[in-house]
């Protein structure tokens, strides 16, 4: 239960910190943090939690990451579903806390999206379904590649949280205009349930594409990261 609790709180922090920066700080008049600030916020949530709970649960915070680590042989099957459940619940609770905070401002309107992920008319840059799908698959694949490489026993020790946090920052810098960046079904679910309407109807993409990307990343690392036989 300690591992699952760690995943709950870690995902809670990721969604509250990342989506909270988008909902509360990004559009603040005259002082908004913009895409760069939101990207850093997501990266910093992972960086801080990796140091805080990495030694407890591995700090997945993401169903696609858990699936990828399972596919890469880094996670026992018995832990996969409990991890995903803990992550999704953590994301939803964070979405609820963020709603309570954000709705305390006069004029708050869920129709602005509540940091939800989307495509077509709900993409920040107007990108269509195929562009969104490709973006989420490729970004999650590269995320898993970095995670698996940085946590390999042959990699420099102690630096994995930095590499992983910076990778997530870079992913957001690339893909916020396309999908508002998911690469994480728990993050998408946590805010979509409160935004409702289109956010829920498009949520399927932000489960399917990241999970496919996570498995592809695991497959690629199994090939390029395998130790040479003597």
N, C-alpha and C positions, 0 to 999 in steps of 0.2 A: 504493500500500500504506500510505502514511502516513495517509491519510484513513480507511482501513478499520481500521488499528490504533488510531487515535484513537477510533473508534466502539466498538471492543472494550473498551478501557480505560474509556471514559466510561460504557458500559452496565454494566460490571463494578462501577464505583463506585456507580452508581445502585442496583443490586440489593443490593450489600453494605451500603451505607449505609442505604437505605430499609428493606429487609426485615430487615437486621441490627438496626435499632432496634426493629422490631416483635418479633423473636424473642428478642433478648437484653435489651433495656432496658424495653420497655413493661410487662412483667409483673413487674419486679423488686420483691420484697416491700418495701412501704413507700415506695419511691422511684421507682416506675414512671412513665414519661413519658406514658403514655396516648395517646389519639387525637391530641391536639394535638402531642405530641412526635414521633410518627411522621409526622404531616403535615409538620411543619417539616423533619424529616430528609429526606424525599423532595424537598421544595422546595430544600433546601440542596445536595443532591447535584447537581441540575440547575444551580443558580446557580453553584456552584464550577466545575463542568465546562464550563459555557458560557464562563466567562472563561479556563479552561485550554486548551480545545481548539476553541472556537468558530471561531477563525481558521484551524484546520486542516481540520476536517470539517463545520463548521456545527453540531456538537453535537446530533444528532438523538436518539440513545440509545434509539430506539423505532421499531419497524417501522411503526406507525400514523402516526407523525410523518413518516417518510420517504415513505410512500405519499401522505400529504396534501400534502407539499411537492412531490412529483412531480406530483400532480394539479393543484397550483396553479401549475405551471410554474417552480418554483424548483429543480428537481433533474433532471439528465439521466437518461434511461432506463437508460443503461449502468451507472450507479452504484447503482440501486435494489436489485437482488438482492444484490450484494456488501455493501451497507450492512446489509441485513436479516440476512444470514448472520453478519456480524461482531457485530451486536447480540445475536443469539440465543446465539452462542457465549460472548460476554462475560457474559450473564446466567446461563448454565449454570455457567460457571467460578466466578462469584460465589456461586451456590447451593452449589457444592461446598465452597468455602472457608468459607462460613457454616455448613454442616453440620459440617465439621471442628471449628470453634470451638464451636458450640452443643452438640455431642455430648460435649464435654469436661466437661460438668456432670453430676453424678450425678442420675439421674432424668429425663434428657432423653427426650422422647417425641415422635416424628414425628406421632402421632395428634392432637396439638394443632393441626396444620395447617401449621406451618412457614411462616407468613405467606402461604399460598396463597389464591388468589381462589376464591370459590364462591357458589352461590345455593341457595335452599331451606334445607335443614337445615345447609348449610355456609356460609350467609350469617351474618355476625356478628349481624345483627338479625333473621334469619329471613325475609328478603325472597325472593320467588319469582323464577322465571325471567324473566318479562316485566319486572318491576321492575328486575332486574339488567341485562337487555338495554338497556332505555331509558336507564338510568343511564350505562352504559358508552358508548353511542352519543352521548348529549348531552354528557357530560363531555369526551369526546375531541374532539367537534366544537368546543366552546368553547376547548379547549386549542389546537387548530390555528388558530382565529380569532385568539387572542392572539399565538401565535407568528408568524403571517403579518403581523399588524398591527405588532407590536413590531419586526420585522426589515425592515419596508418602508423603502425609502430615504427616504421622506418623514417617517418617525417620528424623534423625538429620538434622536440617536446615542449609543451607549454604555450605554443603559439596558435594552436588550432582556433580558439575563440576569436582571435583577431582576424585571421584569414576568413573565417566563416561570416563574421559580422561585416567585414568590408565587402565580401562577395554579395551579401544581401543588399547592402547599400548600392553597389553597382547595378545589381538587377533592377532595383527600383528606379535608378537614374535612367536606365534604358527603357523600362516598360510602363512607368506610370502613365504616359500619354496614350498608351495602347489599351490597357485594361484596368488601369489604376493599381496594377500589380497585385496578383494573388500569390502564386507559387505555394499556396498554403490553404487547403480547404477549410481548416478550422478558423483561420482569419476571415475568410470570405463568409462562412456561415454565421460567425459571431455578430457581424453587423447587418447581414442581409435579412435576418429574421426580424430585425427592428425596422429596417427600411421598408420591407414588404414589397408587394407589387412586382415590378420588373426585376428587382434584385433577387427575389426568390425564383422567378421564372427563368433567370439566366444562371442560377447557381450551379446547375448541372455541369456547365463547362469548367467551372473552377474547382470541381472535384475530379472530373475525368482527365483533363489535360495535365494538371500537376502530378497525379498518380502515374500516368503514362510516362511523364518526364522523369519522375523519380526512379522508375524501373529501368528506363533507358540509361540513366546515369549510372545505376548499379551495374548494368550489363557492360557499359563502356569501361568502367573501372576494373571489372573482373578481367577484362582483356589487357588493358594497358598497365594495370597496377599489379598484376600477378608476378610473383617472384620467379626469376629465371631458375630453371632446374640446373643443378650442377652436374 
